[in-house]
């Protein structure tokens, strides 16, 4: 029998710090939160196991379920706007940037990415000021092109506020799809493009038939990153509309709903157990989304090896 | 002839669209910065004009520096960001080295376990994180934030760094082993210096969300002594919402450090995102 190798302690030493911190601060609390959603407080302030009752309240009690569905639908709309606006703009900018012999490409790249590095606090307030009817930058600019009648206090109107916020968020994050797709486009070998040109495939049809299929995996990754980011968003709404996600909850998304439930607001007291139930629901939504991506979309996307 | 004219047209159109979008991206920042240097009257009368000697006014900045303890907030943000960055890079590189260098039972499983955190946001565990921090007396300390951000940054750091570490030559490490270097020395003396560019990339990726985060400072460390600059400016602006000079100046102060950091590191960041694609 071969001699057993001595135990390689250095592997443990290398892995231990990362695994410990990650497990203690991320995995354990995550499981703890899922677990906490099964408990509740009695009148006497004792914590008791209530099974799925918190979820029954969340989905069954009209006061809760109305807020939950409102937040979920708003969140879905928020995500849809990102997919419909952010990705096409990102693809277009990346396609332009990657065109050969484009001058100042580095400058455009750097400048267009700047909003992405700003914090939500800055972005939220900056746009709030610009769109403010008091200051008058937005109405003034519309006036200059003769469209003043189109102006409305967008962030203050129930029917526009959420879409406006989604567009602000798109403005902020368009740099990420731009960069990732730009990278994907740069990695398309010249031979493929040359072969297409030999066959007379140029311009638009080259983009649709050659480049787009090759960057689809990147678009897939961007979509799932956007999905996770959107369904876990909080800051932008909190900064620009407050924890109440006004006007009249029109901009309430799951993140702000979780925050309000957990910490309470105005007359309602904070409730960690219902908060945990909402976090669990968000966890399930994100898990379903990520699974759909991993199993249904990613396996069907063809990857080309060069 | 025709195709040359065609390509000129296309290049002009490309620049046109890119310039238009650059203006859209930079316009809000520009408006804030120029107006933060103007007097109240000028802010409202001519919001788009550059500050002139008549309208130039630092009253906003004076209010901010007098009222809010922005220097302290800035220091807190620096401490939290640099501290978290150090641990993410250190622990992340060590774990990535273990995963990419050694074959051991459970290697793949460990990799998957650590990668979970890339997809699942740490915020969902907030309720329990707060309980842990309360139980261990870490609420309203910067340590709590450093711990959370370290855990948050590790998964992606390990993922990216192990990709890079696989490309470090085996011959070099084996030569080190023959010369009698311990595994620790091989990691610290040979491998770590070689993956420095990757470390810089991970640093930039990790740094931006930490610096900009509002959620955890708001929940774990909202006290005056531990406010980060992001939370500090949020609270300040909330209080001074009618004092436009002060609000604009606070925004200006919040933008500048990030912008400077970005301009220093933008090359690194872009190289990191487009890694492997550069021909």
Contacts between the chains, C-beta under 8 A, distances in Angstrom:
chain1	res1	chain2	res2	distance
A	8	B	102	6.8
A	8	B	104	7.1
A	10	B	182	7.7
A	10	B	183	4.2
A	10	B	184	6.5
A	11	B	98	5.2
A	11	B	102	5.3
A	11	B	104	5.8
A	13	B	94	7.9
A	13	B	184	7.6
A	14	B	94	4.4
A	14	B	95	6.4
A	14	B	97	5.7
A	14	B	98	3.7
A	14	B	187	7.2
A	15	B	94	7.3
A	15	B	95	5.3
A	15	B	98	4.7
A	15	B	99	7.7
A	15	B	110	7.0
A	17	B	87	7.9
A	17	B	90	7.6
A	17	B	91	4.3
A	17	B	94	6.5
A	17	B	95	7.7
A	18	B	91	4.1
A	18	B	92	6.2
A	18	B	94	6.5
A	18	B	95	3.7
A	18	B	114	7.1
A	18	B	154	5.4
A	18	B	158	6.5
A	19	B	95	7.0
A	19	B	110	7.5
A	19	B	114	7.3
A	21	B	87	7.3
A	21	B	91	6.5
A	21	B	147	6.9
A	21	B	150	5.4
A	21	B	151	5.3
A	21	B	154	6.7
A	22	B	114	6.4
A	22	B	117	6.5
A	22	B	151	5.3
A	22	B	154	5.1
A	22	B	155	7.1
A	24	B	132	8.0
A	24	B	151	7.6
A	25	B	122	7.6
A	25	B	129	6.8
A	25	B	132	7.8
A	25	B	147	5.3
A	25	B	148	5.8
A	25	B	150	7.3
A	25	B	151	3.6
A	26	B	117	5.5
A	26	B	122	5.3
A	26	B	125	6.5
A	26	B	151	4.3
A	26	B	152	7.2
A	27	B	116	7.7
A	27	B	117	8.0
A	28	B	128	7.3
A	28	B	132	7.8
A	29	B	122	8.0
A	29	B	125	3.4
A	29	B	126	7.6
A	29	B	127	7.8
A	29	B	128	3.7
A	29	B	129	4.5
A	29	B	132	6.4
A	30	B	120	6.9
A	30	B	122	7.8
A	30	B	124	6.2
A	30	B	125	4.1
A	30	B	128	7.4
A	31	B	128	7.9
A	32	B	125	6.9
A	32	B	127	7.7
A	32	B	128	3.3
A	32	B	131	7.2
A	32	B	132	7.8
A	33	B	124	6.3
A	33	B	125	5.1
A	33	B	126	7.4
A	33	B	127	4.8
A	33	B	128	4.6
A	36	B	127	5.9
A	36	B	128	6.3
A	89	B	21	7.7
A	92	B	17	7.4
A	93	B	17	7.9
A	93	B	18	7.1
A	93	B	21	6.2
A	96	B	14	4.7
A	96	B	17	6.0
A	96	B	18	5.7
A	97	B	18	7.2
A	99	B	10	7.9
A	99	B	11	7.9
A	99	B	14	6.0
A	101	B	11	7.9
A	102	B	11	7.3
A	102	B	14	6.3
A	102	B	15	7.9
A	103	B	15	8.0
A	104	B	15	7.8
A	107	B	22	8.0
A	108	B	18	4.7
A	108	B	19	8.0
A	108	B	21	7.9
A	108	B	22	5.8
A	109	B	270	6.1
A	110	B	263	7.7
A	110	B	266	5.1
A	110	B	270	7.4
A	111	B	22	4.6
A	111	B	25	6.0
A	111	B	26	5.9
A	112	B	18	7.9
A	112	B	21	6.0
A	112	B	22	6.0
A	112	B	25	4.9
A	113	B	262	7.9
A	113	B	266	7.3
A	113	B	269	7.8
A	113	B	270	7.6
A	114	B	25	6.1
A	114	B	26	6.5
A	114	B	29	6.7
A	114	B	259	7.2
A	114	B	262	6.8
A	115	B	25	5.4
A	115	B	28	7.8
A	115	B	29	7.7
A	117	B	208	5.4
A	117	B	212	7.8
A	117	B	258	5.6
A	117	B	259	7.7
A	117	B	262	4.8
A	118	B	29	7.5
A	118	B	212	7.4
A	118	B	255	6.6
A	118	B	258	6.3
A	119	B	211	7.2
A	119	B	212	3.5
A	119	B	213	8.0
A	119	B	214	7.1
A	119	B	230	4.9
A	119	B	254	6.9
A	119	B	258	7.2
A	120	B	212	6.7
A	120	B	214	6.1
A	121	B	212	7.8
A	121	B	214	6.1
A	121	B	230	5.3
A	121	B	233	5.6
A	121	B	234	4.6
A	121	B	237	7.6
A	121	B	254	6.7
A	122	B	233	7.7
A	122	B	251	5.8
A	122	B	254	5.4
A	122	B	255	5.7
A	123	B	28	8.0
A	125	B	237	5.7
A	125	B	247	7.0
A	125	B	251	5.9
A	126	B	28	4.6
A	126	B	29	7.3
A	126	B	31	7.6
A	126	B	32	5.5
A	126	B	251	6.4
A	127	B	28	6.5
A	129	B	31	8.0
A	129	B	32	7.4
A	129	B	244	8.0
A	129	B	247	7.4
A	129	B	248	7.6
A	130	B	28	5.8
A	130	B	31	6.4
A	135	B	43	7.7
A	135	B	44	6.9
A	135	B	47	6.1
A	135	B	244	7.7
A	136	B	44	7.7
A	136	B	47	6.8
A	137	B	31	6.5
A	137	B	47	5.0
A	137	B	48	7.1
A	140	B	47	7.0
A	140	B	48	7.6
A	171	B	24	7.2
A	171	B	25	7.4
A	174	B	25	7.9
A	175	B	25	8.0
A	179	B	270	6.9
A	179	B	273	4.5
A	179	B	274	6.9
A	180	B	273	6.6
A	182	B	274	6.5
A	183	B	273	5.8
A	183	B	274	3.9
A	183	B	275	7.6
A	183	B	276	7.7
A	183	B	277	4.3
A	184	B	277	7.2
A	186	B	274	6.2
A	186	B	277	4.1
A	186	B	278	6.8
A	186	B	279	6.7
A	187	B	276	6.8
A	187	B	277	4.1
A	187	B	279	7.9
A	190	B	279	7.9
A	224	B	119	7.8
A	228	B	119	6.2
A	228	B	121	6.4
A	232	B	121	4.3
A	232	B	123	5.7
A	232	B	124	7.3
A	234	B	123	7.5
A	234	B	214	7.9
A	234	B	215	5.9
A	235	B	213	7.9
A	235	B	214	4.7
A	235	B	215	6.6
A	238	B	214	7.0
A	239	B	214	7.0
A	239	B	234	6.2
A	255	B	123	7.6
A	258	B	126	7.9
A	262	B	126	7.2
A	262	B	127	6.1
A	263	B	219	7.8
A	272	B	127	5.2
A	272	B	131	7.7
A	275	B	127	5.2
A	276	B	127	4.8
A	276	B	128	7.7
A	279	B	124	4.7
A	279	B	125	7.6
A	279	B	126	7.1
A	279	B	127	6.1
A	282	B	124	5.9
A	283	B	120	7.2
A	283	B	124	5.1
A	286	B	119	7.5
A	286	B	120	6.6
A	286	B	121	7.3
A	286	B	124	7.7
A	287	B	120	7.7
A	290	B	119	5.1
